[in-house]
Amino acid sequence: MARKSKRDWLEEALAILAEVGAQELTIDRLTERLDVTKGSFYHHFGNYTRFKEALLDFFESEGTLQIIRLTEHEATPQEKLQRLLDITATFPPEVEVAVRAWALQDETVRMYQQRIDSRRIDYLRELFFSITGDEALAFQRAQLLYVIYIGSQQVIPPIQGEDLIRHYAELTSVLVHKGKQP
């Protein structure tokens, strides 16, 4: 048995979550897939509650904060927005969908999901405010773009890749290039 880092555990947990859902995200399944003992799990996390919080923190960091950091290298709000859209169009939807489903059944997950959604919308609002100078319009456009992203993941099959990029382009041609126009 090879030693596994905390990151190994969390990445495998997200993979399980995406494949079979939260009900099947068990210590037994994790230890079997990683070929480690339960003692290793308890060494890294202490208990399942701390594991779940570490997993949700990891999900937030990788799926929100890291993506925002990647966009911050761009010079203008328009370029940051375009970079964000390019990244999210290629982001596999399975983990997002699984976490949202889990949030419907678990209060802790729901609180994390609300915080993640708020952070994402707030970042979009900041970008749109930089473009429009209008706080209300920026918030409206941020919400609209975000629900397009979430909705694209929820349809079966999900809309992603080039198809989602085309939808984003159509929407941003109105939201960005029209300035303050609704």
C-alpha positions in Angstrom: 0.0 0.0 0.0 1.4 3.4 -1.0 1.0 6.4 1.2 -1.7 8.8 0.1 -1.7 12.5 0.6 -4.8 14.4 1.8 -5.1 15.7 -1.7 -5.2 12.1 -3.0 -8.1 11.3 -0.7 -10.0 14.5 -1.7 -9.5 14.0 -5.4 -10.7 10.4 -5.1 -13.7 11.5 -3.0 -14.7 13.9 -5.7 -14.4 11.2 -8.3 -16.6 8.9 -6.3 -19.1 11.7 -5.7 -19.3 12.4 -9.5 -19.6 8.7 -10.4 -22.1 7.4 -7.8 -23.3 10.3 -5.6 -23.0 11.2 -2.0 -24.8 8.2 -0.6 -22.0 6.0 -1.9 -19.2 8.3 -0.7 -18.2 6.0 2.2 -15.0 5.4 4.1 -15.1 1.8 2.9 -15.4 2.8 -0.7 -12.6 5.4 -0.4 -10.2 3.0 1.4 -10.9 0.3 -1.2 -10.4 2.6 -4.2 -7.2 4.0 -2.7 -6.0 0.6 -1.4 -5.4 1.9 2.1 -6.6 1.1 5.6 -9.4 2.9 7.5 -6.7 3.9 9.9 -5.2 6.0 7.2 -8.5 7.8 6.7 -8.8 8.5 10.4 -5.2 9.7 10.5 -5.9 12.3 7.8 -9.4 13.4 8.8 -10.3 12.2 12.3 -13.9 11.4 11.5 -16.4 11.6 8.6 -17.6 15.1 9.6 -14.1 16.6 9.3 -13.6 14.7 6.1 -16.8 16.1 4.6 -15.8 19.6 5.6 -12.3 19.1 4.1 -13.9 17.8 0.9 -16.2 20.8 0.6 -13.3 23.2 1.3 -11.3 21.5 -1.4 -14.3 21.6 -3.8 -14.6 25.3 -3.1 -10.9 26.0 -3.5 -10.5 24.0 -6.7 -13.8 24.9 -8.3 -14.1 28.5 -7.4 -11.1 30.2 -5.8 -8.5 28.6 -8.1 -10.6 29.5 -11.1 -10.9 33.1 -10.0 -7.1 33.3 -9.4 -6.6 32.0 -13.0 -8.7 34.8 -14.4 -7.0 37.6 -12.4 -3.9 37.4 -14.7 -6.0 39.1 -17.4 -5.7 42.8 -17.9 -9.3 44.0 -18.3 -12.7 42.9 -16.8 -13.8 41.7 -20.3 -10.7 39.5 -20.6 -11.2 38.2 -17.1 -14.8 37.3 -17.9 -13.8 35.7 -21.2 -11.1 33.6 -19.4 -13.6 32.6 -16.7 -16.1 31.5 -19.4 -13.5 29.5 -21.3 -12.5 27.7 -18.1 -16.0 26.9 -17.0 -17.1 25.7 -20.5 -14.5 22.9 -20.3 -15.1 22.1 -16.6 -16.7 18.6 -16.2 -20.2 19.1 -14.8 -20.5 15.8 -12.8 -19.0 17.0 -9.6 -21.0 20.2 -9.6 -24.2 18.3 -10.2 -23.4 15.8 -7.5 -22.6 18.5 -4.9 -25.9 20.3 -5.7 -27.8 17.0 -5.3 -26.0 16.4 -2.0 -26.9 19.9 -0.8 -30.6 19.1 -1.2 -30.1 16.4 1.5 -27.5 17.7 3.8 -27.6 21.1 5.7 -23.8 21.4 5.9 -23.4 20.8 2.2 -26.2 23.3 1.5 -24.4 26.0 3.5 -21.2 25.4 1.6 -23.1 25.5 -1.7 -24.8 28.7 -0.8 -21.4 30.3 0.1 -19.8 29.0 -3.2 -22.7 30.3 -5.2 -22.5 33.7 -3.5 -18.8 33.9 -4.1 -19.2 33.1 -7.7 -22.0 35.5 -8.3 -20.1 38.2 -6.4 -17.1 37.8 -8.6 -19.2 38.0 -11.7 -20.9 41.1 -10.2 -17.5 42.7 -9.7 -16.6 42.1 -13.3 -19.9 43.4 -14.7 -19.7 46.4 -12.4 -16.2 47.2 -13.8 -17.8 47.0 -17.3 -21.1 48.8 -16.7 -20.5 51.0 -13.6 -24.1 50.2 -12.6 -24.4 48.0 -9.4 -28.0 46.8 -10.0 -27.3 46.0 -13.6 -24.0 44.2 -12.7 -25.8 42.0 -10.1 -28.6 41.2 -12.6 -26.1 40.2 -15.3 -24.0 38.2 -12.9 -27.1 36.2 -11.8 -28.2 35.7 -15.4 -24.8 34.4 -16.5 -24.5 32.2 -13.4 -27.9 30.5 -13.9 -26.9 29.8 -17.5 -23.8 28.1 -16.2 -25.7 26.0 -13.6 -28.5 25.3 -16.0 -26.1 24.0 -18.6 -25.0 21.4 -16.2 -28.4 20.3 -15.2 -29.9 19.4 -18.6 -29.3 15.9 -19.9 -27.0 15.7 -21.6 -25.1 18.6 -20.1 -24.2 21.5 -22.4 -20.5 22.0 -22.3 -17.4 22.6 -24.4 -17.9 24.4 -27.7 -21.7 24.4 -27.4 -21.5 26.2 -24.1 -18.9 28.6 -25.4 -21.3 29.5 -28.3 -24.1 30.2 -25.7 -21.7 32.3 -23.6 -20.6 34.3 -26.7 -24.2 35.0 -27.6 -25.1 36.1 -24.1 -21.9 38.2 -23.5 -22.4 40.0 -26.8 -25.5 41.4 -25.2 -24.3 41.7 -21.6 -20.8 43.1 -22.2 -20.8 44.9 -25.5 -24.0 46.8 -24.9 -22.7 48.5 -21.8 -25.6 49.8 -19.7 -28.3 48.6 -22.1 -30.5 45.9 -20.5 
